């Protein structure tokens, strides 16, 4: 069973690309307007949502998975969760990769990945 799909990239235990955490942040569409002696709420457009994903991959093939994600960074991607819910289109805002546990041939056996996505509300 998959955890998440970003475009054609599937995050799942079976493909050695499991998620360790998933965080989605949404903000309301109200702003505080300061006035002399008081304040009031004012409705504004709703900000874009953010998703932060963390992974810990324990294979030397993790580099290929990270490289696949880097190739997707310039185009909005369709995202769906493990239950098949369509989460809409998202842009990859950041990829942070940390490799460790190097073996004698220079391959890293542990790769920690933090991936930042931002909701995409552009033209269709």
Secondary structure as UniProt FT lines:
FT   STRAND          2..6
FT   TURN            7..8
FT   STRAND          9..12
FT   TURN            13..16
FT   STRAND          19..25
FT   STRAND          30..35
FT   TURN            36..37
FT   STRAND          38..43
FT   STRAND          50..57
FT   TURN            60..61
FT   HELIX           62..71
FT   TURN            72..74
FT   STRAND          77..81
FT   TURN            82..83
FT   STRAND          86..102
FT   TURN            104..105
FT   STRAND          108..119
//
